[in-house]
């Protein structure tokens, strides 16, 4: 693996917190910073991926598929609610042409 050096200027208070975090994690400060940067880049790339993927989506086709999701399928074993997740109430609200069902669970 090729390595490179980069002079990073941090506020003293931030550097102090980073050192504490690295010590608590049992890793070197350099490793902690590398992992933090990698995690941030991953989050940015994921956001970009979903934004680009969303631009290619066919909204009408997606809504057509979602409208028939679950229709005609009998419940299967494991579909039932757990006893500790009792449903308090069910209410249907009419919003324009759409119907929305809100379920409150304890």
NORJO-V571295 format. One record per residue. RES is the residue in one letter. PSI is psi in radians with two decimals (999 if undefined). NEAR is the number of other C-alpha atoms within 8 Angstrom. D_LAST is the distance of its C-alpha to the last C-alpha in Angstrom with 2 decimals. Layout:
res=RES psi=PSI near=NEAR d_last=D_LAST
res=RES psi=PSI near=NEAR d_last=D_LAST
This chain:
res=X psi=2.28 near=2 d_last=51.60
res=X psi=2.38 near=3 d_last=53.27
res=X psi=2.67 near=4 d_last=52.27
res=X psi=2.74 near=4 d_last=52.96
res=X psi=2.56 near=4 d_last=52.96
res=X psi=2.17 near=4 d_last=51.42
res=X psi=2.00 near=4 d_last=51.92
res=X psi=2.13 near=4 d_last=48.55
res=X psi=2.08 near=4 d_last=48.65
res=X psi=2.62 near=6 d_last=45.60
res=X psi=2.45 near=6 d_last=45.05
res=X psi=-0.70 near=6 d_last=45.83
res=X psi=-0.65 near=6 d_last=42.44
res=X psi=-0.74 near=8 d_last=40.70
res=X psi=-0.72 near=9 d_last=43.11
res=X psi=-0.77 near=8 d_last=42.42
res=X psi=-0.67 near=8 d_last=38.65
res=X psi=-0.74 near=10 d_last=39.36
res=X psi=-0.73 near=9 d_last=41.63
res=X psi=-0.76 near=8 d_last=39.03
res=X psi=-0.75 near=8 d_last=36.42
res=X psi=-0.75 near=12 d_last=39.04
res=X psi=-0.76 near=10 d_last=40.02
res=X psi=-0.61 near=7 d_last=36.46
res=X psi=-0.25 near=6 d_last=36.02
res=X psi=0.56 near=6 d_last=39.47
res=X psi=2.89 near=9 d_last=40.93
res=X psi=2.65 near=8 d_last=43.80
res=X psi=-0.75 near=10 d_last=43.29
res=X psi=-0.75 near=6 d_last=44.78
res=X psi=-0.74 near=8 d_last=42.33
res=X psi=-0.77 near=11 d_last=39.32
res=X psi=-0.73 near=8 d_last=40.70
res=X psi=-0.77 near=8 d_last=41.43
res=X psi=-0.72 near=8 d_last=37.90
res=X psi=-0.73 near=8 d_last=36.43
res=X psi=-0.73 near=8 d_last=38.79
res=X psi=-0.71 near=8 d_last=38.07
res=X psi=-0.73 near=8 d_last=34.28
res=X psi=-0.78 near=8 d_last=34.91
res=X psi=-0.70 near=8 d_last=37.33
res=X psi=-0.77 near=8 d_last=34.94
res=X psi=-0.73 near=8 d_last=32.24
res=X psi=-0.76 near=8 d_last=34.95
res=X psi=-0.65 near=8 d_last=36.24
res=X psi=-0.77 near=8 d_last=32.84
res=X psi=-0.81 near=8 d_last=32.32
res=X psi=-0.72 near=8 d_last=35.84
res=X psi=-0.86 near=8 d_last=35.35
res=X psi=-0.58 near=8 d_last=32.33
res=X psi=-0.79 near=8 d_last=34.12
res=X psi=-0.73 near=8 d_last=37.22
res=X psi=-0.68 near=8 d_last=35.36
res=X psi=-0.60 near=7 d_last=33.63
res=X psi=-0.50 near=6 d_last=37.07
res=X psi=-0.12 near=6 d_last=38.27
res=X psi=2.60 near=7 d_last=35.41
res=X psi=1.75 near=6 d_last=36.25
res=X psi=-0.77 near=6 d_last=33.60
res=X psi=-0.76 near=6 d_last=34.81
res=X psi=-0.69 near=7 d_last=34.75
res=X psi=-0.81 near=9 d_last=31.26
res=X psi=-0.62 near=8 d_last=29.93
res=X psi=-0.78 near=8 d_last=31.95
res=X psi=-0.78 near=8 d_last=30.45
res=X psi=-0.56 near=7 d_last=26.83
res=X psi=-0.53 near=6 d_last=27.58
res=X psi=0.03 near=7 d_last=28.51
res=X psi=2.20 near=6 d_last=25.94
res=X psi=-0.23 near=5 d_last=24.46
res=X psi=2.34 near=5 d_last=26.76
res=X psi=0.03 near=4 d_last=28.76
res=X psi=2.15 near=5 d_last=26.87
res=X psi=2.61 near=4 d_last=25.69
res=X psi=2.51 near=5 d_last=22.46
res=X psi=2.87 near=5 d_last=23.42
res=X psi=2.26 near=5 d_last=22.52
res=X psi=-0.17 near=4 d_last=19.44
res=X psi=-0.30 near=6 d_last=17.91
res=X psi=2.70 near=5 d_last=15.67
res=X psi=2.53 near=6 d_last=11.92
res=X psi=2.56 near=6 d_last=11.46
res=X psi=-0.55 near=5 d_last=10.83
res=X psi=-0.04 near=4 d_last=8.11
res=X psi=0.97 near=8 d_last=6.12
res=X psi=2.46 near=9 d_last=6.45
res=X psi=2.19 near=9 d_last=6.90
res=X psi=-0.93 near=8 d_last=7.01
res=X psi=2.75 near=7 d_last=10.13
res=X psi=2.30 near=9 d_last=12.64
res=X psi=2.38 near=7 d_last=15.35
res=X psi=2.33 near=8 d_last=18.46
res=X psi=2.31 near=8 d_last=20.31
res=X psi=2.11 near=8 d_last=23.93
res=X psi=1.79 near=7 d_last=25.13
res=X psi=-2.19 near=5 d_last=28.83
res=X psi=-0.11 near=5 d_last=29.47
res=X psi=2.61 near=6 d_last=26.09
res=X psi=2.28 near=9 d_last=23.08
res=X psi=2.34 near=8 d_last=19.67
res=X psi=2.17 near=8 d_last=16.51
res=X psi=2.31 near=8 d_last=13.31
res=X psi=2.22 near=9 d_last=10.02
res=X psi=2.28 near=8 d_last=6.76
res=X psi=2.55 near=8 d_last=3.76
res=X psi=999 near=6 d_last=0.00
